[in-house]
Structure formats: C-alpha cells, structure tokens
Amino acid sequence: MNFLEQNEIPIVIAVFAVAIVAFLLLSKKPEGCIDPDNFREFKLVKRTQLSHNVAKFRFALPTPTSVLGLPIGQHISCRGKDSQGEEVIKPYTPTTLDSDRGYFELVIKMYPQGRMSHHFREMKCDFLSMKGPKIEVV
C-alpha cells in the first residue's frame, strides 16, 4: 500500500459508520402519541365540511414528526360534552395511516340527536381529549 491508500482507510470507515447510524435512526419507528389509559389533548387545526352532516377534523400531534401510534384495526376513545354539558365518550377510527406524521384525521357523521355529534358540531379550534387504543374484549 502506498501512503495515499493508507490515509483513505479512515475515511472509508467513517463513511460506513455514518451510513450505519443513519440507517438505524431512519429505520426506527417513532413512538406513538396516544396513551391507552390516560386521556391526552390534541388541538383541532382544520375542519373541512364534506356534506351537510359529515366533516373531516384534522388534529395536530405534538411534533411534525410524531405519529399517532394506533395499531391497524384499533379505535381511539374520544371524550366530549353533549348538549346538556354531560361527559360523553365514544370510540372512533382515524382515517389517516399510522405512517402519517404530525397529524391525524377523523371523519365524523353528526347525527341530530347524537351526544358526541353535538361536541363535534360545536368544535372550532378546540382540543379533543382522547386515549387509545381502545382494546375490545370479545
């Protein structure tokens, strides 16, 4: 080996080390933002009316790179107030994928007498309390 080739060895090792670290960091799945036992607050950032009684609600996650952390086929429990001011909890399934980062969405059909429907109808730029996943025992 000549002098030039010996100096290239540390550079090659450094490049491989950086590539391995980058691979490990990028392949690690981010930890989810939901808690199955405790309600957490998520800010409503956008509401899109889809029909006279259906709307899409977009909620922000804590950071732009956060994921919800909801396994496929699972539900979240949403907590709100009905028209009488009483607490109501109802399960919903997000319409976004768990790979979507920074937000999640719910598409909600609001029924005239629905207790949780009242809460969603009244939401502007509020927060939604939720926990999950909601594990159903069969």
N, CA, C and O atoms as a GROMACS GRO file, in nm:
protein
  552
    1MET      N    1   0.084  -0.119   0.000
    1MET     CA    2   0.000   0.000   0.000
    1MET      C    3   0.087   0.124   0.000
    1MET      O    4   0.189   0.129   0.069
    2ASN      N    5   0.048   0.220  -0.076
    2ASN     CA    6   0.122   0.344  -0.070
    2ASN      C    7   0.056   0.437   0.033
    2ASN      O    8  -0.048   0.403   0.089
    3PHE      N    9   0.116   0.553   0.058
    3PHE     CA   10   0.072   0.647   0.162
    3PHE      C   11  -0.071   0.695   0.139
    3PHE      O   12  -0.147   0.709   0.234
    4LEU      N   13  -0.109   0.720   0.015
    4LEU     CA   14  -0.242   0.770  -0.018
    4LEU      C   15  -0.350   0.669   0.019
    4LEU      O   16  -0.454   0.707   0.072
    5GLU      N   17  -0.328   0.542  -0.008
    5GLU     CA   18  -0.426   0.438   0.023
    5GLU      C   19  -0.443   0.421   0.174
    5GLU      O   20  -0.555   0.394   0.220
    6GLN      N   21  -0.336   0.435   0.252
    6GLN     CA   22  -0.346   0.421   0.397
    6GLN      C   23  -0.428   0.536   0.457
    6GLN      O   24  -0.498   0.515   0.556
    7ASN      N   25  -0.420   0.654   0.401
    7ASN     CA   26  -0.499   0.766   0.451
    7ASN      C   27  -0.646   0.755   0.414
    7ASN      O   28  -0.732   0.816   0.479
    8GLU      N   29  -0.676   0.678   0.312
    8GLU     CA   30  -0.815   0.662   0.271
    8GLU      C   31  -0.892   0.566   0.360
    8GLU      O   32  -1.014   0.574   0.366
    9ILE      N   33  -0.826   0.476   0.428
    9ILE     CA   34  -0.892   0.376   0.512
    9ILE      C   35  -0.977   0.442   0.621
    9ILE      O   36  -1.093   0.403   0.636
   10PRO      N   37  -0.928   0.540   0.698
   10PRO     CA   38  -1.015   0.602   0.799
   10PRO      C   39  -1.136   0.673   0.738
   10PRO      O   40  -1.243   0.678   0.799
   11ILE      N   41  -1.119   0.728   0.618
   11ILE     CA   42  -1.232   0.795   0.552
   11ILE      C   43  -1.339   0.693   0.516
   11ILE      O   44  -1.458   0.718   0.536
   12VAL      N   45  -1.297   0.580   0.462
   12VAL     CA   46  -1.392   0.475   0.425
   12VAL      C   47  -1.464   0.423   0.550
   12VAL      O   48  -1.585   0.401   0.546
   13ILE      N   49  -1.392   0.403   0.659
   13ILE     CA   50  -1.453   0.356   0.784
   13ILE      C   51  -1.554   0.460   0.835
   13ILE      O   52  -1.663   0.424   0.880
   14ALA      N   53  -1.518   0.587   0.829
   14ALA     CA   54  -1.609   0.693   0.875
   14ALA      C   55  -1.736   0.697   0.791
   14ALA      O   56  -1.845   0.714   0.846
   15VAL      N   57  -1.723   0.682   0.660
   15VAL     CA   58  -1.840   0.685   0.572
   15VAL      C   59  -1.933   0.568   0.605
   15VAL      O   60  -2.054   0.586   0.612
   16PHE      N   61  -1.878   0.449   0.627
   16PHE     CA   62  -1.960   0.334   0.663
   16PHE      C   63  -2.027   0.354   0.798
   16PHE      O   64  -2.143   0.318   0.815
   17ALA      N   65  -1.956   0.410   0.894
   17ALA     CA   66  -2.014   0.435   1.027
   17ALA      C   67  -2.131   0.532   1.018
   17ALA      O   68  -2.235   0.510   1.080
   18VAL      N   69  -2.114   0.639   0.941
   18VAL     CA   70  -2.223   0.736   0.924
   18VAL      C   71  -2.342   0.670   0.856
   18VAL      O   72  -2.456   0.695   0.895
   19ALA      N   73  -2.317   0.589   0.757
   19ALA     CA   74  -2.426   0.521   0.685
   19ALA      C   75  -2.502   0.426   0.779
   19ALA      O   76  -2.625   0.420   0.773
   20ILE      N   77  -2.432   0.355   0.863
   20ILE     CA   78  -2.498   0.262   0.956
   20ILE      C   79  -2.582   0.339   1.059
   20ILE      O   80  -2.695   0.301   1.087
   21VAL      N   81  -2.527   0.445   1.114
   21VAL     CA   82  -2.601   0.527   1.211
   21VAL      C   83  -2.725   0.587   1.146
   21VAL      O   84  -2.832   0.586   1.206
   22ALA      N   85  -2.712   0.640   1.025
   22ALA     CA   86  -2.826   0.699   0.954
   22ALA      C   87  -2.933   0.593   0.930
   22ALA      O   88  -3.052   0.621   0.948
   23PHE      N   89  -2.894   0.475   0.889
   23PHE     CA   90  -2.989   0.367   0.866
   23PHE      C   91  -3.064   0.332   0.994
   23PHE      O   92  -3.186   0.317   0.991
   24LEU      N   93  -2.993   0.319   1.105
   24LEU     CA   94  -3.057   0.285   1.232
   24LEU      C   95  -3.153   0.393   1.278
   24LEU      O   96  -3.261   0.362   1.328
   25LEU      N   97  -3.116   0.518   1.262
   25LEU     CA   98  -3.204   0.629   1.303
   25LEU      C   99  -3.328   0.638   1.216
   25LEU      O  100  -3.437   0.663   1.267
   26LEU      N  101  -3.313   0.619   1.086
   26LEU     CA  102  -3.426   0.632   0.995
   26LEU      C  103  -3.518   0.510   0.999
   26LEU      O  104  -3.636   0.523   0.969
   27SER      N  105  -3.466   0.394   1.034
   27SER     CA  106  -3.548   0.274   1.035
   27SER      C  107  -3.622   0.256   1.167
   27SER      O  108  -3.712   0.171   1.175
   28LYS      N  109  -3.588   0.332   1.270
   28LYS     CA  110  -3.655   0.322   1.399
   28LYS      C  111  -3.792   0.387   1.389
   28LYS      O  112  -3.803   0.504   1.351
   29LYS      N  113  -3.897   0.312   1.423
   29LYS     CA  114  -4.033   0.366   1.418
   29LYS      C  115  -4.052   0.462   1.535
   29LYS      O  116  -4.018   0.428   1.649
   30PRO      N  117  -4.106   0.581   1.508
   30PRO     CA  118  -4.127   0.675   1.617
   30PRO      C  119  -4.230   0.623   1.716
   30PRO      O  120  -4.321   0.548   1.680
   31GLU      N  121  -4.214   0.662   1.841
   31GLU     CA  122  -4.307   0.621   1.945
   31GLU      C  123  -4.439   0.695   1.925
   31GLU      O  124  -4.440   0.814   1.891
   32GLY      N  125  -4.549   0.626   1.948
   32GLY     CA  126  -4.681   0.685   1.930
   32GLY      C  127  -4.714   0.786   2.038
   32GLY      O  128  -4.651   0.789   2.144
   33CYS      N  129  -4.813   0.870   2.009
   33CYS     CA  130  -4.852   0.981   2.097
   33CYS      C  131  -4.970   0.949   2.186
   33CYS      O  132  -5.003   1.029   2.274
   34ILE      N  133  -5.033   0.836   2.166
   34ILE     CA  134  -5.152   0.807   2.246
   34ILE      C  135  -5.119   0.720   2.365
   34ILE      O  136  -5.018   0.650   2.367
   35ASP      N  137  -5.206   0.725   2.462
   35ASP     CA  138  -5.190   0.650   2.587
   35ASP      C  139  -5.319   0.571   2.606
   35ASP      O  140  -5.427   0.629   2.604
   36PRO      N  141  -5.310   0.439   2.624
   36PRO     CA  142  -5.432   0.360   2.638
   36PRO      C  143  -5.508   0.384   2.769
   36PRO      O  144  -5.626   0.351   2.779
   37ASP      N  145  -5.441   0.441   2.868
   37ASP     CA  146  -5.502   0.456   3.000
   37ASP      C  147  -5.541   0.600   3.037
   37ASP      O  148  -5.628   0.620   3.122
   38ASN      N  149  -5.477   0.698   2.976
   38ASN     CA  150  -5.499   0.837   3.014
   38ASN      C  151  -5.538   0.920   2.894
   38ASN      O  152  -5.480   0.906   2.786
   39PHE      N  153  -5.636   1.008   2.914
   39PHE     CA  154  -5.676   1.099   2.808
   39PHE      C  155  -5.568   1.204   2.787
   39PHE      O  156  -5.510   1.254   2.882
   40ARG      N  157  -5.542   1.235   2.660
   40ARG     CA  158  -5.450   1.342   2.621
   40ARG      C  159  -5.523   1.437   2.530
   40ARG      O  160  -5.620   1.399   2.464
   41GLU      N  161  -5.478   1.561   2.527
   41GLU     CA  162  -5.542   1.666   2.448
   41GLU      C  163  -5.471   1.683   2.313
   41GLU      O  164  -5.348   1.688   2.306
   42PHE      N  165  -5.550   1.692   2.206
   42PHE     CA  166  -5.497   1.716   2.072
   42PHE      C  167  -5.573   1.833   2.010
   42PHE      O  168  -5.696   1.836   2.012
   43LYS      N  169  -5.498   1.928   1.956
   43LYS     CA  170  -5.558   2.052   1.904
   43LYS      C  171  -5.617   2.033   1.765
   43LYS      O  172  -5.553   1.979   1.674
   44LEU      N  173  -5.740   2.078   1.750
   44LEU     CA  174  -5.804   2.080   1.620
   44LEU      C  175  -5.740   2.192   1.537
   44LEU      O  176  -5.741   2.308   1.578
   45VAL      N  177  -5.683   2.156   1.421
   45VAL     CA  178  -5.616   2.256   1.337
   45VAL      C  179  -5.693   2.286   1.208
   45VAL      O  180  -5.670   2.389   1.144
   46LYS      N  181  -5.784   2.196   1.171
   46LYS     CA  182  -5.860   2.220   1.048
   46LYS      C  183  -5.988   2.138   1.050
   46LYS      O  184  -5.990   2.022   1.091
   47ARG      N  185  -6.093   2.202   1.006
   47ARG     CA  186  -6.222   2.134   0.992
   47ARG      C  187  -6.269   2.157   0.849
   47ARG      O  188  -6.276   2.270   0.803
   48THR      N  189  -6.301   2.047   0.779
   48THR     CA  190  -6.348   2.055   0.642
   48THR      C  191  -6.486   1.992   0.634
   48THR      O  192  -6.502   1.873   0.661
   49GLN      N  193  -6.585   2.071   0.597
   49GLN     CA  194  -6.721   2.021   0.584
   49GLN      C  195  -6.730   1.940   0.455
   49GLN      O  196  -6.702   1.994   0.348
   50LEU      N  197  -6.769   1.813   0.462
   50LEU     CA  198  -6.777   1.727   0.345
   50LEU      C  199  -6.919   1.716   0.291
   50LEU      O  200  -6.940   1.699   0.170
   51SER      N  201  -7.017   1.727   0.379
   51SER     CA  202  -7.158   1.730   0.340
   51SER      C  203  -7.233   1.802   0.451
   51SER      O  204  -7.172   1.854   0.544
   52HIS      N  205  -7.366   1.804   0.443
   52HIS     CA  206  -7.442   1.877   0.545
   52HIS      C  207  -7.425   1.820   0.685
   52HIS      O  208  -7.442   1.893   0.783
   53ASN      N  209  -7.391   1.692   0.697
   53ASN     CA  210  -7.376   1.633   0.830
   53ASN      C  211  -7.247   1.551   0.848
   53ASN      O  212  -7.236   1.473   0.943
   54VAL      N  213  -7.151   1.569   0.760
   54VAL     CA  214  -7.022   1.499   0.770
   54VAL      C  215  -6.909   1.600   0.757
   54VAL      O  216  -6.910   1.686   0.668
   55ALA      N  217  -6.812   1.589   0.847
   55ALA     CA  218  -6.695   1.678   0.842
   55ALA      C  219  -6.569   1.599   0.871
   55ALA      O  220  -6.571   1.497   0.940
   56LYS      N  221  -6.458   1.650   0.816
   56LYS     CA  222  -6.326   1.591   0.843
   56LYS      C  223  -6.256   1.684   0.941
   56LYS      O  224  -6.248   1.805   0.919
   57PHE      N  225  -6.206   1.627   1.050
   57PHE     CA  226  -6.137   1.702   1.154
   57PHE      C  227  -5.990   1.661   1.155
   57PHE      O  228  -5.959   1.542   1.169
   58ARG      N  229  -5.900   1.758   1.141
   58ARG     CA  230  -5.756   1.732   1.146
   58ARG      C  231  -5.703   1.783   1.280
   58ARG      O  232  -5.724   1.898   1.317
   59PHE      N  233  -5.634   1.693   1.351
   59PHE     CA  234  -5.576   1.726   1.481
   59PHE      C  235  -5.425   1.718   1.474
   59PHE      O  236  -5.370   1.628   1.411
   60ALA      N  237  -5.358   1.813   1.538
   60ALA     CA  238  -5.212   1.815   1.540
   60ALA      C  239  -5.159   1.718   1.645
   60ALA      O  240  -5.215   1.704   1.754
   61LEU      N  241  -5.050   1.652   1.610
   61LEU     CA  242  -4.974   1.572   1.705
   61LEU      C  243  -4.868   1.662   1.766
   61LEU      O  244  -4.844   1.771   1.714
   62PRO      N  245  -4.802   1.620   1.875
   62PRO     CA  246  -4.709   1.708   1.946
   62PRO      C  247  -4.597   1.769   1.862
   62PRO      O  248  -4.558   1.884   1.885
   63THR      N  249  -4.545   1.694   1.764
   63THR     CA  250  -4.438   1.747   1.678
   63THR      C  251  -4.470   1.711   1.533
   63THR      O  252  -4.552   1.623   1.508
   64PRO      N  253  -4.407   1.779   1.438
   64PRO     CA  254  -4.431   1.747   1.297
   64PRO      C  255  -4.387   1.606   1.256
   64PRO      O  256  -4.431   1.555   1.153
   65THR      N  257  -4.303   1.542   1.337
   65THR     CA  258  -4.258   1.406   1.304
   65THR      C  259  -4.328   1.299   1.388
   65THR      O  260  -4.300   1.180   1.372
   66SER      N  261  -4.418   1.340   1.478
   66SER     CA  262  -4.489   1.244   1.563
   66SER      C  263  -4.586   1.160   1.481
   66SER      O  264  -4.640   1.206   1.380
   67VAL      N  265  -4.608   1.036   1.527
   67VAL     CA  266  -4.713   0.951   1.471
   67VAL      C  267  -4.812   0.920   1.583
   67VAL      O  268  -4.779   0.930   1.701
   68LEU      N  269  -4.933   0.885   1.544
   68LEU     CA  270  -5.037   0.857   1.643
   68LEU      C  271  -5.003   0.732   1.725
   68LEU      O  272  -5.018   0.734   1.847
   69GLY      N  273  -4.959   0.626   1.659
   69GLY     CA  274  -4.922   0.504   1.730
   69GLY      C  275  -5.039   0.410   1.751
   69GLY      O  276  -5.043   0.336   1.849
   70LEU      N  277  -5.133   0.411   1.658
   70LEU     CA  278  -5.252   0.327   1.670
   70LEU      C  279  -5.238   0.206   1.580
   70LEU      O  280  -5.224   0.221   1.458
   71PRO      N  281  -5.242   0.085   1.637
   71PRO     CA  282  -5.232  -0.035   1.552
   71PRO      C  283  -5.351  -0.044   1.456
   71PRO      O  284  -5.459   0.009   1.484
   72ILE      N  285  -5.331  -0.110   1.346
   72ILE     CA  286  -5.436  -0.128   1.245
   72ILE      C  287  -5.556  -0.197   1.309
   72ILE      O  288  -5.542  -0.293   1.384
   73GLY      N  289  -5.674  -0.146   1.277
   73GLY     CA  290  -5.798  -0.207   1.325
   73GLY      C  291  -5.838  -0.165   1.466
   73GLY      O  292  -5.936  -0.216   1.519
   74GLN      N  293  -5.765  -0.075   1.527
   74GLN     CA  294  -5.796  -0.032   1.663
   74GLN      C  295  -5.868   0.103   1.661
   74GLN      O  296  -5.868   0.174   1.561
   75HIS      N  297  -5.927   0.136   1.773
   75HIS     CA  298  -6.004   0.259   1.789
   75HIS      C  299  -5.941   0.348   1.895
   75HIS      O  300  -5.861   0.303   1.978
   76ILE      N  301  -5.978   0.476   1.890
   76ILE     CA  302  -5.945   0.568   1.998
   76ILE      C  303  -6.075   0.604   2.068
   76ILE      O  304  -6.182   0.603   2.006
   77SER      N  305  -6.067   0.636   2.195
   77SER     CA  306  -6.184   0.683   2.270
   77SER      C  307  -6.176   0.834   2.278
   77SER      O  308  -6.079   0.890   2.330
   78CYS      N  309  -6.278   0.901   2.226
   78CYS     CA  310  -6.285   1.047   2.228
   78CYS      C  311  -6.382   1.090   2.337
   78CYS      O  312  -6.488   1.031   2.356
   79ARG      N  313  -6.344   1.196   2.408
   79ARG     CA  314  -6.426   1.247   2.518
   79ARG      C  315  -6.471   1.389   2.487
   79ARG      O  316  -6.391   1.472   2.446
   80GLY      N  317  -6.598   1.416   2.508
   80GLY     CA  318  -6.653   1.549   2.485
   80GLY      C  319  -6.772   1.576   2.575
   80GLY      O  320  -6.796   1.503   2.671
   81LYS      N  321  -6.846   1.680   2.542
   81LYS     CA  322  -6.966   1.719   2.619
   81LYS      C  323  -7.086   1.717   2.526
   81LYS      O  324  -7.078   1.761   2.411
   82ASP      N  325  -7.197   1.665   2.577
   82ASP     CA  326  -7.320   1.666   2.498
   82ASP      C  327  -7.391   1.800   2.515
   82ASP      O  328  -7.338   1.891   2.579
   83SER      N  329  -7.511   1.813   2.458
   83SER     CA  330  -7.583   1.940   2.463
   83SER      C  331  -7.625   1.979   2.604
   83SER      O  332  -7.656   2.096   2.629
   84GLN      N  333  -7.627   1.885   2.697
   84GLN     CA  334  -7.662   1.912   2.836
   84GLN      C  335  -7.537   1.940   2.922
   84GLN      O  336  -7.548   1.965   3.042
   85GLY      N  337  -7.419   1.935   2.859
   85GLY     CA  338  -7.295   1.958   2.931
   85GLY      C  339  -7.242   1.836   3.002
   85GLY      O  340  -7.147   1.846   3.080
   86GLU      N  341  -7.301   1.720   2.976
   86GLU     CA  342  -7.256   1.596   3.039
   86GLU      C  343  -7.147   1.531   2.955
   86GLU      O  344  -7.147   1.538   2.832
   87GLU      N  345  -7.052   1.467   3.025
   87GLU     CA  346  -6.941   1.399   2.958
   87GLU      C  347  -6.992   1.281   2.877
   87GLU      O  348  -7.079   1.205   2.922
   88VAL      N  349  -6.937   1.265   2.757
   88VAL     CA  350  -6.968   1.152   2.672
   88VAL      C  351  -6.838   1.102   2.612
   88VAL      O  352  -6.752   1.181   2.573
   89ILE      N  353  -6.824   0.970   2.604
   89ILE     CA  354  -6.705   0.907   2.546
   89ILE      C  355  -6.752   0.810   2.438
   89ILE      O  356  -6.843   0.730   2.460
   90LYS      N  357  -6.688   0.820   2.322
   90LYS     CA  358  -6.727   0.735   2.209
   90LYS      C  359  -6.603   0.694   2.131
   90LYS      O  360  -6.512   0.774   2.114
   91PRO      N  361  -6.599   0.568   2.082
   91PRO     CA  362  -6.484   0.524   2.002
   91PRO      C  363  -6.495   0.568   1.856
   91PRO      O  364  -6.603   0.571   1.798
   92TYR      N  365  -6.379   0.603   1.799
   92TYR     CA  366  -6.369   0.640   1.659
   92TYR      C  367  -6.242   0.578   1.600
   92TYR      O  368  -6.147   0.549   1.672
   93THR      N  369  -6.244   0.559   1.469
   93THR     CA  370  -6.127   0.509   1.397
   93THR      C  371  -6.073   0.621   1.309
   93THR      O  372  -6.146   0.673   1.224
   94PRO      N  373  -5.947   0.661   1.328
   94PRO     CA  374  -5.889   0.764   1.241
   94PRO      C  375  -5.889   0.720   1.095
   94PRO      O  376  -5.881   0.601   1.065
   95THR      N  377  -5.899   0.817   1.005
   95THR     CA  378  -5.898   0.787   0.862
   95THR      C  379  -5.758   0.802   0.802
   95THR      O  380  -5.738   0.779   0.683
   96THR      N  381  -5.662   0.842   0.884
   96THR     CA  382  -5.524   0.855   0.839
   96THR      C  383  -5.447   0.729   0.874
   96THR      O  384  -5.488   0.651   0.959
   97LEU      N  385  -5.334   0.711   0.807
   97LEU     CA  386  -5.247   0.597   0.834
   97LEU      C  387  -5.157   0.629   0.954
   97LEU      O  388  -5.135   0.745   0.986
   98ASP      N  389  -5.107   0.526   1.018
   98ASP     CA  390  -5.017   0.550   1.130
   98ASP      C  391  -4.881   0.600   1.081
   98ASP      O  392  -4.801   0.648   1.162
   99SER      N  393  -4.854   0.589   0.953
   99SER     CA  394  -4.729   0.642   0.898
   99SER      C  395  -4.738   0.792   0.870
   99SER      O  396  -4.637   0.857   0.845
  100ASP      N  397  -4.860   0.849   0.874
  100ASP     CA  398  -4.876   0.993   0.856
  100ASP      C  399  -4.818   1.063   0.979
  100ASP      O  400  -4.849   1.028   1.092
  101ARG      N  401  -4.735   1.162   0.954
  101ARG     CA  402  -4.664   1.228   1.064
  101ARG      C  403  -4.720   1.368   1.090
  101ARG      O  404  -4.756   1.441   0.998
  102GLY      N  405  -4.727   1.402   1.218
  102GLY     CA  406  -4.764   1.537   1.258
  102GLY      C  407  -4.912   1.562   1.277
  102GLY      O  408  -4.950   1.666   1.331
  103TYR      N  409  -4.996   1.470   1.233
  103TYR     CA  410  -5.141   1.491   1.243
  103TYR      C  411  -5.214   1.358   1.232
  103TYR      O  412  -5.158   1.257   1.190
  104PHE      N  413  -5.342   1.362   1.270
  104PHE     CA  414  -5.434   1.252   1.240
  104PHE      C  415  -5.569   1.314   1.209
  104PHE      O  416  -5.598   1.427   1.249
  105GLU      N  417  -5.653   1.239   1.138
  105GLU     CA  418  -5.783   1.291   1.098
  105GLU      C  419  -5.894   1.194   1.135
  105GLU      O  420  -5.877   1.072   1.137
  106LEU      N  421  -6.009   1.253   1.165
  106LEU     CA  422  -6.131   1.178   1.189
  106LEU      C  423  -6.237   1.231   1.094
  106LEU      O  424  -6.252   1.353   1.079
  107VAL      N  425  -6.311   1.142   1.030
  107VAL     CA  426  -6.427   1.182   0.950
  107VAL      C  427  -6.549   1.143   1.033
  107VAL      O  428  -6.569   1.026   1.065
  108ILE      N  429  -6.630   1.244   1.067
  108ILE     CA  430  -6.739   1.224   1.162
  108ILE      C  431  -6.872   1.257   1.097
  108ILE      O  432  -6.889   1.364   1.038
  109LYS      N  433  -6.967   1.164   1.108
  109LYS     CA  434  -7.105   1.193   1.068
  109LYS      C  435  -7.177   1.239   1.194
  109LYS      O  436  -7.177   1.170   1.296
  110MET      N  437  -7.237   1.356   1.186
  110MET     CA  438  -7.301   1.416   1.302
  110MET      C  439  -7.453   1.399   1.292
  110MET      O  440  -7.518   1.452   1.202
  111TYR      N  441  -7.506   1.324   1.388
  111TYR     CA  442  -7.649   1.297   1.392
  111TYR      C  443  -7.720   1.404   1.474
  111TYR      O  444  -7.663   1.456   1.570
  112PRO      N  445  -7.845   1.440   1.439
  112PRO     CA  446  -7.916   1.546   1.510
  112PRO      C  447  -7.926   1.524   1.661
  112PRO      O  448  -7.913   1.619   1.738
  113GLN      N  449  -7.948   1.402   1.704
  113GLN     CA  450  -7.963   1.373   1.847
  113GLN      C  451  -7.839   1.306   1.906
  113GLN      O  452  -7.840   1.265   2.022
  114GLY      N  453  -7.732   1.295   1.827
  114GLY     CA  454  -7.611   1.228   1.876
  114GLY      C  455  -7.541   1.308   1.985
  114GLY      O  456  -7.516   1.428   1.969
  115ARG      N  457  -7.511   1.242   2.096
  115ARG     CA  458  -7.448   1.312   2.209
  115ARG      C  459  -7.308   1.360   2.173
  115ARG      O  460  -7.273   1.474   2.200
  116MET      N  461  -7.227   1.273   2.112
  116MET     CA  462  -7.092   1.314   2.073
  116MET      C  463  -7.097   1.400   1.947
  116MET      O  464  -7.009   1.484   1.924
  117SER      N  465  -7.199   1.380   1.866
  117SER     CA  466  -7.217   1.464   1.747
  117SER      C  467  -7.227   1.611   1.786
  117SER      O  468  -7.173   1.698   1.718
  118HIS      N  469  -7.295   1.638   1.896
  118HIS     CA  470  -7.306   1.776   1.945
  118HIS      C  471  -7.167   1.835   1.970
  118HIS      O  472  -7.140   1.949   1.933
  119HIS      N  473  -7.081   1.757   2.034
  119HIS     CA  474  -6.946   1.805   2.065
  119HIS      C  475  -6.872   1.840   1.936
  119HIS      O  476  -6.810   1.947   1.928
  120PHE      N  477  -6.876   1.753   1.836
  120PHE     CA  478  -6.806   1.778   1.711
  120PHE      C  479  -6.868   1.896   1.634
  120PHE      O  480  -6.796   1.974   1.572
  121ARG      N  481  -7.000   1.908   1.638
  121ARG     CA  482  -7.064   2.022   1.571
  121ARG      C  483  -7.017   2.155   1.629
  121ARG      O  484  -7.002   2.253   1.555
  122GLU      N  485  -6.995   2.159   1.758
  122GLU     CA  486  -6.957   2.283   1.827
  122GLU      C  487  -6.807   2.312   1.823
  122GLU      O  488  -6.765   2.422   1.858
  123MET      N  489  -6.726   2.215   1.780
  123MET     CA  490  -6.580   2.235   1.780
  123MET      C  491  -6.538   2.340   1.678
  123MET      O  492  -6.582   2.338   1.563
  124LYS      N  493  -6.453   2.431   1.721
  124LYS     CA  494  -6.392   2.530   1.631
  124LYS      C  495  -6.242   2.501   1.628
  124LYS      O  496  -6.197   2.414   1.553
  125CYS      N  497  -6.164   2.572   1.706
  125CYS     CA  498  -6.021   2.543   1.719
  125CYS      C  499  -5.994   2.498   1.861
  125CYS      O  500  -5.909   2.554   1.931
  126ASP      N  501  -6.069   2.398   1.903
  126ASP     CA  502  -6.061   2.347   2.038
  126ASP      C  503  -5.964   2.229   2.045
  126ASP      O  504  -5.894   2.196   1.950
  127PHE      N  505  -5.964   2.168   2.162
  127PHE     CA  506  -5.886   2.048   2.184
  127PHE      C  507  -5.981   1.930   2.200
  127PHE      O  508  -6.092   1.944   2.251
  128LEU      N  509  -5.935   1.814   2.156
  128LEU     CA  510  -6.011   1.690   2.174
  128LEU      C  511  -5.935   1.602   2.270
  128LEU      O  512  -5.815   1.577   2.252
  129SER      N  513  -6.004   1.553   2.374
  129SER     CA  514  -5.944   1.457   2.467
  129SER      C  515  -5.964   1.319   2.411
  129SER      O  516  -6.075   1.282   2.372
  130MET      N  517  -5.856   1.241   2.408
  130MET     CA  518  -5.869   1.104   2.360
  130MET      C  519  -5.764   1.015   2.424
  130MET      O  520  -5.661   1.062   2.472
  131LYS      N  521  -5.794   0.888   2.423
  131LYS     CA  522  -5.698   0.787   2.467
  131LYS      C  523  -5.714   0.666   2.377
  131LYS      O  524  -5.814   0.652   2.308
  132GLY      N  525  -5.616   0.580   2.379
  132GLY     CA  526  -5.626   0.462   2.295
  132GLY      C  527  -5.493   0.387   2.290
  132GLY      O  528  -5.394   0.434   2.347
  133PRO      N  529  -5.489   0.274   2.226
  133PRO     CA  530  -5.601   0.219   2.152
  133PRO      C  531  -5.706   0.163   2.245
  133PRO      O  532  -5.678   0.122   2.358
  134LYS      N  533  -5.828   0.163   2.194
  134LYS     CA  534  -5.939   0.104   2.267
  134LYS      C  535  -5.938  -0.044   2.234
  134LYS      O  536  -5.970  -0.083   2.122
  135ILE      N  537  -5.903  -0.125   2.330
  135ILE     CA  538  -5.897  -0.270   2.311
  135ILE      C  539  -6.033  -0.329   2.342
  135ILE      O  540  -6.084  -0.316   2.453
  136GLU      N  541  -6.090  -0.394   2.244
  136GLU     CA  542  -6.221  -0.457   2.265
  136GLU      C  543  -6.202  -0.602   2.302
  136GLU      O  544  -6.131  -0.677   2.234
  137VAL      N  545  -6.266  -0.642   2.410
  137VAL     CA  546  -6.260  -0.781   2.455
  137VAL      C  547  -6.382  -0.853   2.399
  137VAL      O  548  -6.496  -0.810   2.418
  138VAL      N  549  -6.356  -0.963   2.329
  138VAL     CA  550  -6.464  -1.038   2.266
  138VAL      C  551  -6.501  -1.157   2.349
  138VAL      O  552  -6.591  -1.233   2.313
   0.00000   0.00000   0.00000
